[in-house]
Amino acid sequence: MTPERDRRRVMSCEAARARRRAESQVLTDMSQLLPLPSSLRPHLDKPSIIRLTISYLRIHTLLSGFADRQT
């Protein structure tokens, strides 16, 4: 490989690592906001965090709309 290709490969790997780190931090933050016992949070994987967040937002939206109609 040429030095230019090596440099691009290293830069690409570093960029991917930074994206994964940022994604992991966002998912950790999301899991902290979910109304779950703290003992469950370490056992959640990425799809579970996303799925639970979507469910929570749907329920919250539904209940907010219901509360608005009651007043």
N, C-alpha and C positions, 0 to 999 in steps of 0.2 A: 504494500500500500504506500501511497505517497504521503508525505507529511501533511498536506492539505486535507486529505481524506481522514487521516488520524485525528487532526484537529477538529474537523467537523463531527466525527464520531464522538469524541470526548465532549464537545459542546452539546450535542444532542442528548447524550446520556445525562449530563448535568441538568439540562432543561427538563428532561423527563423526571429526574429525581426531585427537582424543585416542584414540579406539578403534583407529583404523588404526595409530597410533604404537605403542600397547601391543601390538597383534597382531603388528606387524613385529618388535618387540623379543623377543616370545616365540618367534617363528619363527626369529629369529637365534640365540637361546639354544639352541633345539632343534637347529639345524643344527650348532652348535658341539659338541654332545654326540654326534652321529652319528660312528661310526668310519669316517670318510672322509678322504682326503687334503685338506689345507687348500686346495690349489689348485682343488678342485672346488666348494667351498662358495659362492664368489661367483656361480657359474653356476646355482645351484639356485633354482627359483621356488617359490612357496608350496605348490602341489599336490605338487611333488616332495619337498619337505621333509616334508610330512605323510605321503605314501606311503612314503618311506624309513623314517620313524620307526615307522609301523605295522608294516612288514616286520621291522624290527629287534626290536621288542617281541615280535612273534609268534615269531621265531626264538629269542630269548632265553628266552621262556616254554617253548618246546618243548625246548630244550636243558637248561634247568633241571629240567624234569620228567624228562628222560632221565637226567640225572646223579643225581637223587634215587632213581630206581629201581635204579641201579647200586650204590648203597651199602647 
